[in-house]
Amino acid sequence: MLKKYCLIVALFIPGIILAQNYSGDVSFVEKGSNTLTLRATGVSAKKKDAVVMAAKSAFYTLFYTGVEGVNNGNPLITERKASYDTRFFDENRYNIFVQTLNELGDPVKEGKAYKASVEVVILSNALQKDLIRNKVITNLTMDAGGPGSSVKLPTVLVIPYTKEGEDVRDILDNNQMLSMAVSRVTSEFSNRGYKTKDFISQLKRLKRNDVLTAGSQSDAVAKMIQNMSADIIVTTKIFVATHAGRQSEVTLELRATEFQTDGNLASAEFLSGRYVTTDSLKLADYAFKKIQNDFFSRLQNSFNDIVRNGKEILIQMVLAKSVTEWDFESSLNNGDEFLMVMEDWLHANALNGVYSINSSDKVLDISMQIPIYDEEQGRAFTTSRFSSQLRTFLNGLFEGEYKASVVTMGQGLTVTIE
């Protein structure tokens, strides 16, 4: 009987210790259209870790205990999913859903530990979508996302690194390590809840259709990537270096960029470590296992920032030489001043109302922030789509007297009034 009793104690102690890691001191502050603000405390032996524990405690209590004022005080999750918990808490995936984290004063030492208080703004709609996507059994009474959500979990496309002029088909056919890297990195994203696109499968379909012919394969691959409609492109580079003493080492380099702006979101390299071996695939496997969760957190945070703040677009508006009786400081047919109407439109259409304009009678130089994603339409908000909206607006103002033509060059537009 004594042995059985001791066994029972041994089984239950880890669960008790685990539960004590998270504080239940969590309170509701406010609910936005797509955010949730909570205050929480956390305790840790290390001062810097107390803040992290406070943030994790906010999520843990929200998931498994419930917070008064949120979800009718009920826990969001009704049945634990161990794999989701591991990635979310142990691998710090919770960072993806933190919009802001503010410390409420310095951590205070209590006995041998430190206690921190924080106010955390959680991307609640994105979090609920993630729970549903990962098939976590929930008890949700709040809307899970929908139009108005300022954050979307991105779709990821992993592609191999190639030099200009190289045929990506030949590279993947002759470089088993690179082909494996593309597949493994894609799986890493999938395992963390991202929706991914399969570059290698799509490329094989392209090859079977005999689309890639000499002189045009680069354009065909670029068009294929564009049509795959990913939000993030992750370029993967992997190579072997030989060192003294017959030691070899594999380096895996990842660079994630936002598809429309090509803005860098996160970059990292992971080393296999040096070993006396010629088995490059085994070394590559060691490198894959070194991929750190911090890379994914930085990537998601950077992407969230772009979604919130949009992308800058530069517009130069000029008059054609044929327009001699009207300029940008003149009025329209209805008597309204063109510049005032133009500024009203910019304010209404710039993301968060952010724009600037420098004007003269013949030239307007405009900078404005536009969204990269249209939640209502459920698709990317492209530069070409924006240029179409601008052209329609201008032509409506001129009522056929003048015509606006728009030329798109990268992230810039040239508008000519003819």
N, C-alpha and C positions, 0 to 999 in steps of 0.2 A: 504493500500500500504506500509506503514511504517513497519508493522509487517512482510510482505513478504520480504522486503528488508533486515531486520535484520536476518531473517531466512537464507537467501542466504549467508550472511556474515558468519554466524555461521557454515554453512556447508563447506565453502571453507577455513576458517582459519586453521583447522587441517591439510589439505593437504599442505598448504603453509608452516606451521611449520615443517611438516615432511620432505618436500623437502629441507628446509634450514639446516636440521641436517647433510646433506652430502655435502661435498665440490665438486665443479666441476673442481677444480684445479688438473687435472690428466693428465699426459703426458706419451707417449710411450718411452721406453728406448731401449729394444731389444726383439727379438723373438728367442727362442731356438727351438730345435726339438720337445720338448713337454712342454716348459715353456714360460711364457710371463712376462717380467719385466716392471713394471710401477712405476712412481714417483707420489706421491699424498700428499695432505695436509688435515688435519682434525682439527676441532675446537671443544673444549669442555670446560665447566666450571671447570672441574677437570683436572689437569695436566696429570695424568696417563691415563685418558680416551681419551685424544687428539690423542694419537698414534692409539688407537683402531678405532676412528672415521676416521683417515686417511686411514687405511687399508680398512674399510668398504666403504669409499668414492671411492676407486679404483674400487671395484667390482660394486658399485651402478652406477658409471659413465659408466663403461664398459657395464653394462646391459642395461641401459635406456637412456643414452645420446650419448655414443659413444666416442671413443678415436682415434684421428688422428694417422694413422699408423697401426691401428688394425681393421680388418674386414671392410676395405675400409672406416673407419671412422663412420660406422653405428653401432647402438646399437645391442647387441647380442640378446636381447629379444624384440619381437614386441608386445607381449600381456602379461600383468602382470598375474601372478598366485599367489594369496594372500597367500595360504598355503605354497608355496615354499619360498616366501619372508620372511614370519614369521620365518620359520625354519632357513633360510639362514642368515638373519641379526639379528633378535631379539634373536634367540637362539644360535647365534654365530657359526652356521654350516660352515660359510665361512672359519673358521680355517683349515678345512680339506684340502682346496685347496691352502693353503699358504705353499710354500716350505721354504722360508726364508723371514724375515721381519727385515729390518735394519733402525734404526732411523738416520735421517740426522741432527745430532745435537740435543740439548735439546729443548723441547717445549718452545716457546716464549710467554710471556704474552702480550696480546693485549686487553687493556681495562679490562673487568672482566672475560675474557676467555683466554684459552691457545691455541696456534696454533702449531701443530706438522707437520713435513715433514718426509716422509718415502720412502724407496724404497722396493717394495714388488715383490717377484718372485712368480708368480701364476702358478699352475699346470694346464695349459690351456687345454691340451687334456682330462685330468680327469674331469675338469669342464664341458667341452662340452658334454662329455659322460653322465654326471650327468643331465644336462639340458634335453638331449634327453630321458634318462631313466624316468625322471619325467614328460615327456610330456609337457614341457614348449615350447610354440610357439616361435621359434627363427628365426633369420635372419643370419645364419652362412654361411660364405664363406670359412672359414678355415677348414682343415681336422679335423674331430673329432676323434682323437686317431689313432689307428692302430699300426702296428709293430714299435717298437722303443720307444713307450711310457714307461717311467720309473716308472709310478705309475698306479696301478689298484685299483679300489674300491673293497674291499674284500667281499667274501661271508662268511656269519656268520651262525654258528650252535650253538644254545643255548641248553645246556644239564643240567640235574639236578645233584646236588652234591650227591655222594654216598660214603660210606666207603667201604674199601676192603672187599669183600665177600658178600656184600649186593646185593640183587636182585632188579635191577632198576624197574622191572615190578611191584613187590609188593609195592615198595615205592611210585610209581606214582598212583597205584590203591588205596592205603590207605592214601595218603596224598594229599587231594584236594588243599591245599594251595600251595604245591610245584608244582603240575601239572599246577595250574593257573599261578604261577610265571614264569614257562618256556614259556607258551603261551604269557603272557603279555610282557615279556622281548623281545621275538621274534618280537612281534608287534612293540615295541619301535624302534627296529633296522629297521624294514620295513618302518616305518613312517619317518625315516630319510634317506631313499633312498638306504639302503643296500639291497643286495639280500640275502635272508635268506633260510635256510633249515628247514623243519618241523620235529623235532626229534620225537615228540609224534606220529604223523601219521605214520612215518617210523617204529617206535617200534611196533605199533599195527599191521602193516602188517607182521612184523617179528613174532609176537605172533600167528597170524592166520596161518602162515606157519608151526607153531610148530617147529621152529628151536631152540628155547631156551629150552634146556632140562637140567636136573639136572647135575651140574658139568661143563657145557659148556656155560652157558648163558653169563658169563662175556666175554669170547672170542668172542661170536657171536655179542654182543653189540659193542665191540671194532672194530670188522671187519665192522659192519654196519656203525659206525662213520667214519672209514677210507674210505669206499666206497661212502660216501656222499660228499666227495671232498670239504670240506669247508676250507677257508683260516684261519679263526679265530674261536676258540672254546671258548664259554662263559659259564663258570660253574656257576650255580645259586644255592645259598643256602638261605633258608628262615626259620626262627624259631621265636617262641613266648617266651618272657621272662615275668615273673610275678614279680611285685614289691610291696612294702608296700602300704597299703591302697587299696588293690584289683586292683591295676593298672596293665595293661598289655601293652606290646609294641612288635611290630614286627620288626625284623631286616632283611633286604634284602642285601645279599652279592653277588657281581659280580666279577668274575676274568676272564679276557680275555687273552688268550694265542695264539701265532702263532702256527698253526697246526703242521708244520714239525719240528720246533725246540723246541716247548713247552716253548718258551721264553715269559715271562710276558709282556703284552702290557699295561694293565691298570687294576687296582683293585679299588673297592669302596664299601662302605656300605651305605645304606639309611635306616633311622629309621622312623617309623610311628609316633612316639611321644607316650606319655603315656596317656592311657584313662582307665576309669573304665568300662570295658566291657569284655565279653567273646567271642565276635564276631571276631574271628581271621581273617576271610576273609575280613571284613571291615577294620581292621587294616592293612592287607596286601595291600589293595587298597590305603590307605594313603601312605604306603611306596613306592608303584609304582609311585605315583605322585611326590615323592621327587627326583626321578631320575634326575640328573643334566646333562646339555649338556656338561659340562666340561669333564665328563667321556668319551663321544663319541669323543670329540676332542683329548684327550690324546691318546685314543686307535688308532685313525686313524693316528695321527702323529707318533706314535711308529711303526705302521705297515708300513707307508711310509718309515721310516728310515731303516727298515729291507729290504724292497724291493730295496731301493737305494744301501744299503751297503752289502746285501746278508747275508749269514750265514757262520760261520767258520767251516771248515772241517779239521780234523787232519788225516794225512796219514803216516803210518809207513811202509817203504818198506825194506824188508829183503831178504837175499839170503838163499835158502834151503841148507842143509848140503851137498847135492849132487852136488852143484855148486862149483867147486874148481878151475877152470881155468879162471874164469872171475869175476870181481867185478865192483862196481859202478864207480870206477875211471878209468876203462878201456874204450877202444874205441869199436864202433860197427863194423860190417863187412864192412861198407862203409867208415870207417876211421874216422867218426865223434866221438867226445868225448861224451859219454853217458850223463854226467852231464850237458854239454852245451845244448844238445838237450832237455833234461828234463826241464831245466830252461826256454828255449824258449817256450815249451808247457805250462808250468805253467803260464808264463806271458801272453800268448795268451788266456788262458782259465779261469784264475782267474778274478773275477768280479772287474772291475776298475784296473786290474793288480796287485792286492794286494795279496802277498804270501811271505813266508819265507821258507828257507830250510837249515837244518843242515846236513852235510854229513860226512860220513866216507866210507871206502872201502866196509864195509859189511852192513851198515844201513843208510837209509835216513829218517829223520824226517821232515815232510812237514806240513806247515799250510797254508791254502789258503781260500779266500772268494769265494763262489760260489753263483749264484742267487737262489732265492726260486721260481721264476716264469719266464717262458719262453714266452715272448710276441709273438714271431713269431709262436710258436706252440699253443699258447693259453691254456697252461696248466702248472701245477706245475712242477718245476725242482727238482726231487727227488734225494736223495742220491744214490739210486740204479741205477738211470739213469746215474748219474755222474760216478759211479763205472764202469758201462758198457763202457762208453766212454774211461775211463782211461785204462781199460783192453785191449780194441781194439787198442788203441794207442801203448801200450807197446808190445803187440804181433806183431804188424806191424813192430816195430823196430827190434825185435829179429829174425824175418823171420823164425820161426820154430826151431831155435837153442835152445832157451829157451822159457818157457811158464810162463805167469803171472796169478796167481790166486788171487782173491780179496774176502775178507771176510768183511762184513759190520757189525759194532757194534755201534748202536746209530748214533752219528754224526762223527764216526771215521771209518777209513778203514785200514785193514792190507793187504798189498800186498806182496805176496811171489813169488820170481823168482825161478822157478824150472828147 
